[in-house]
Amino acid sequence: MGSSRSNVVDEPIDPDTGPTPSARHHPWRGQGPVVGVVAVGGALGATARYGASLLWPTPSSAFPWTILLVNAVGCAVIGVFLVLITEMWTAHRLVRPFFGTGVLGGFTTFSTYAVDFTRLTQDGRFALAFAYLAGTLVVAMAAVWAAVAATRNVLGAYGPGGRAAR
C-alpha cells in the first residue's frame, strides 16, 4: 500500500509559508501591488498637503493652523472611509491601502506636527507649543470619532439598496 505520486497535493506543509515556489501567481497578488498603490496614494496625499501649505502658509512663530486643519480633515475622512469600506460595502483589496494608508497617510502629517512643536519650543513659545501638542491629538481623535458617528448615523437613515428609510 504505497502512495502514488499523482495523489500528492502541491501545498506547503506550513500554511504560513505560502505556496510552493513552483506555484504560479497572478501578477496582482502578493505585496508588490499593495506597495505600489500605497506609494502612489502617498505621493498624491503629500502633494495635497503641500498644496495646502502653499495656499495657507504659516509664519515661523505663529500657531500652525494649516497643519492642524490638514490633520483634522484627514482624520475625519479616515473615519468616513473606514465606516464605508467596513460597514457599507466590500472594497477591492487595494482600495484600503491606496486611499487609507497612501492618500490619507500622506495627507495627514504627524512628522510636520513634531517639527512645528519643536520650532515653537525653540522660539520659546512653550505654552503655544504644548497647546498645539495636546490640541492636535484631541482634535484628530475627535475628528475620527465624530466622522464615524456621523457616517453611521447617515447610513442608518438608509435602508437596503441605499434608499431613504421612511
The 8 nearest C-alpha neighbors of each residue, nearest first, counted from 0:
[[1, 2, 3, 4, 6, 5, 7, 8],
 [2, 0, 3, 4, 6, 5, 7, 8],
 [3, 1, 4, 0, 6, 7, 5, 8],
 [2, 4, 5, 6, 1, 7, 0, 8],
 [5, 3, 6, 7, 2, 8, 1, 9],
 [6, 4, 3, 7, 8, 2, 9, 1],
 [5, 7, 4, 3, 8, 2, 9, 1],
 [8, 6, 4, 5, 9, 3, 2, 10],
 [7, 9, 10, 6, 5, 11, 4, 12],
 [8, 10, 7, 11, 19, 22, 18, 21],
 [11, 9, 8, 18, 19, 12, 14, 17],
 [12, 10, 13, 18, 19, 14, 17, 16],
 [11, 13, 14, 10, 16, 15, 17, 18],
 [12, 14, 11, 15, 16, 17, 10, 18],
 [15, 13, 16, 17, 11, 12, 18, 10],
 [16, 14, 13, 17, 11, 12, 18, 10],
 [15, 17, 14, 13, 11, 18, 12, 19],
 [18, 16, 15, 14, 11, 19, 13, 10],
 [19, 17, 11, 10, 22, 20, 16, 9],
 [18, 20, 21, 22, 11, 10, 17, 9],
 [21, 19, 22, 18, 23, 17, 24, 11],
 [20, 22, 19, 23, 18, 9, 24, 10],
 [23, 21, 20, 19, 18, 24, 9, 10],
 [24, 22, 21, 25, 20, 18, 19, 26],
 [25, 23, 26, 22, 28, 27, 29, 18],
 [24, 26, 27, 28, 23, 29, 22, 32],
 [27, 25, 28, 24, 29, 32, 31, 23],
 [28, 26, 25, 32, 29, 31, 24, 30],
 [29, 27, 25, 26, 24, 30, 32, 31],
 [28, 30, 31, 27, 32, 33, 26, 24],
 [29, 31, 33, 32, 34, 28, 35, 27],
 [32, 30, 34, 33, 29, 35, 28, 27],
 [31, 33, 35, 34, 30, 27, 36, 29],
 [34, 32, 30, 36, 35, 31, 37, 93],
 [35, 33, 37, 31, 32, 36, 30, 38],
 [34, 36, 32, 38, 33, 37, 31, 39],
 [35, 37, 97, 39, 33, 38, 34, 40],
 [36, 38, 101, 97, 40, 34, 35, 96],
 [39, 37, 41, 35, 36, 40, 34, 42],
 [38, 40, 36, 42, 41, 37, 35, 43],
 [41, 39, 101, 102, 37, 43, 97, 42],
 [42, 40, 101, 105, 102, 38, 44, 43],
 [41, 43, 39, 45, 40, 44, 46, 38],
 [44, 42, 40, 46, 41, 45, 102, 47],
 [45, 43, 106, 102, 105, 41, 47, 46],
 [46, 44, 105, 106, 48, 42, 47, 43],
 [45, 47, 49, 43, 44, 48, 42, 50],
 [46, 48, 50, 44, 45, 49, 43, 51],
 [49, 47, 45, 51, 106, 50, 46, 44],
 [48, 50, 46, 52, 51, 47, 45, 53],
 [49, 51, 47, 53, 48, 52, 46, 54],
 [52, 50, 48, 54, 49, 53, 55, 47],
 [51, 53, 49, 56, 55, 50, 54, 48],
 [54, 52, 50, 51, 56, 55, 49, 48],
 [53, 55, 51, 52, 56, 50, 49, 65],
 [54, 56, 52, 53, 51, 65, 57, 50],
 [57, 55, 52, 53, 54, 58, 65, 51],
 [56, 58, 63, 59, 61, 55, 65, 64],
 [59, 57, 61, 60, 56, 62, 63, 55],
 [60, 58, 61, 57, 118, 119, 62, 63],
 [59, 61, 58, 119, 62, 122, 118, 124],
 [62, 60, 58, 59, 63, 57, 119, 64],
 [61, 63, 64, 60, 127, 57, 131, 58],
 [64, 62, 65, 66, 57, 61, 67, 115],
 [65, 63, 67, 66, 62, 68, 57, 61],
 [64, 66, 68, 67, 63, 69, 55, 52],
 [67, 65, 69, 68, 64, 63, 70, 112],
 [66, 68, 64, 70, 65, 69, 135, 71],
 [67, 69, 71, 65, 66, 70, 64, 72],
 [70, 68, 66, 72, 71, 67, 73, 65],
 [69, 71, 107, 73, 67, 68, 72, 74],
 [70, 72, 139, 68, 74, 73, 69, 142],
 [73, 71, 75, 69, 74, 70, 68, 76],
 [74, 72, 70, 76, 75, 71, 107, 103],
 [75, 73, 77, 143, 71, 76, 72, 139],
 [76, 74, 143, 142, 78, 72, 146, 77],
 [75, 77, 79, 73, 78, 74, 80, 72],
 [76, 78, 74, 80, 75, 79, 81, 73],
 [79, 77, 143, 147, 75, 146, 76, 81],
 [80, 78, 76, 82, 77, 146, 147, 81],
 [79, 81, 77, 83, 82, 78, 76, 84],
 [82, 80, 84, 83, 78, 79, 85, 77],
 [81, 83, 85, 86, 79, 80, 84, 147],
 [82, 84, 87, 80, 81, 86, 85, 79],
 [83, 85, 81, 88, 82, 89, 90, 87],
 [86, 84, 82, 83, 81, 87, 88, 89],
 [85, 87, 82, 83, 84, 88, 81, 89],
 [88, 86, 83, 84, 85, 82, 89, 154],
 [87, 89, 84, 86, 90, 83, 85, 82],
 [88, 90, 84, 85, 91, 87, 86, 83],
 [89, 91, 84, 88, 92, 94, 95, 93],
 [90, 92, 93, 94, 89, 95, 84, 88],
 [91, 93, 94, 90, 95, 96, 33, 89],
 [92, 94, 96, 91, 95, 97, 33, 36],
 [95, 93, 97, 91, 96, 92, 98, 90],
 [94, 96, 99, 98, 97, 93, 92, 100],
 [97, 95, 100, 93, 37, 99, 94, 98],
 [98, 96, 101, 37, 36, 40, 94, 95],
 [97, 99, 102, 101, 95, 96, 100, 94],
 [100, 98, 95, 103, 96, 101, 97, 102],
 [99, 101, 104, 96, 98, 103, 97, 37],
 [100, 102, 41, 40, 37, 97, 104, 98],
 [101, 103, 40, 44, 98, 41, 105, 104],
 [104, 102, 106, 99, 105, 101, 44, 73],
 [105, 103, 100, 101, 107, 106, 102, 41],
 [106, 104, 41, 44, 45, 102, 103, 107],
 [105, 107, 44, 103, 45, 48, 104, 102],
 [108, 106, 70, 104, 73, 105, 103, 69],
 [109, 107, 110, 111, 106, 112, 70, 105],
 [108, 110, 112, 111, 113, 107, 70, 114],
 [109, 111, 113, 112, 108, 114, 115, 107],
 [112, 110, 114, 113, 109, 108, 115, 66],
 [111, 113, 109, 115, 110, 114, 116, 108],
 [112, 114, 116, 110, 111, 115, 109, 117],
 [113, 115, 111, 117, 116, 112, 118, 110],
 [116, 114, 118, 112, 117, 113, 111, 119],
 [115, 117, 113, 128, 119, 114, 118, 112],
 [118, 116, 114, 120, 115, 119, 121, 113],
 [119, 117, 115, 121, 116, 120, 114, 122],
 [118, 120, 122, 116, 124, 128, 121, 117],
 [121, 119, 123, 117, 125, 122, 124, 118],
 [120, 122, 118, 123, 119, 117, 124, 125],
 [121, 123, 119, 120, 124, 118, 60, 125],
 [122, 124, 120, 121, 125, 119, 126, 118],
 [125, 123, 119, 120, 127, 122, 126, 128],
 [124, 126, 128, 120, 127, 123, 129, 119],
 [125, 127, 129, 128, 124, 130, 131, 120],
 [126, 128, 130, 125, 124, 129, 131, 62],
 [129, 127, 125, 131, 116, 119, 126, 130],
 [128, 130, 132, 131, 126, 127, 133, 125],
 [131, 129, 127, 133, 128, 132, 134, 126],
 [130, 132, 134, 128, 129, 133, 135, 127],
 [133, 131, 129, 130, 134, 135, 128, 116],
 [134, 132, 136, 130, 135, 131, 129, 137],
 [135, 133, 131, 137, 136, 130, 132, 138],
 [134, 136, 138, 137, 133, 131, 132, 139],
 [135, 137, 139, 133, 134, 138, 140, 132],
 [136, 138, 134, 140, 135, 139, 141, 133],
 [137, 139, 141, 135, 136, 140, 134, 142],
 [140, 138, 71, 142, 136, 141, 137, 74],
 [139, 141, 143, 137, 142, 138, 136, 144],
 [140, 142, 138, 144, 139, 143, 145, 137],
 [143, 141, 75, 139, 145, 140, 144, 71],
 [142, 144, 75, 78, 74, 146, 140, 141],
 [143, 145, 141, 147, 142, 146, 148, 140],
 [146, 144, 148, 142, 147, 143, 141, 149],
 [147, 145, 149, 75, 78, 143, 148, 144],
 [146, 148, 78, 150, 144, 145, 149, 79],
 [149, 147, 145, 151, 146, 150, 152, 144],
 [150, 148, 152, 146, 151, 147, 145, 153],
 [149, 151, 153, 147, 152, 148, 79, 146],
 [150, 152, 154, 148, 153, 149, 155, 147],
 [153, 151, 149, 155, 150, 154, 148, 156],
 [152, 154, 150, 156, 155, 151, 149, 157],
 [155, 153, 151, 156, 157, 152, 150, 87],
 [154, 156, 152, 157, 153, 151, 158, 150],
 [157, 155, 153, 154, 164, 163, 152, 158],
 [158, 156, 163, 164, 162, 155, 154, 161],
 [157, 159, 164, 162, 161, 163, 160, 156],
 [160, 158, 161, 162, 157, 164, 163, 155],
 [159, 161, 162, 158, 157, 163, 164, 87],
 [162, 160, 157, 159, 158, 163, 154, 164],
 [163, 161, 157, 158, 160, 164, 159, 156],
 [162, 164, 157, 158, 156, 165, 161, 159],
 [163, 165, 157, 158, 156, 162, 155, 159],
 [164, 163, 156, 158, 157, 162, 155, 159]]
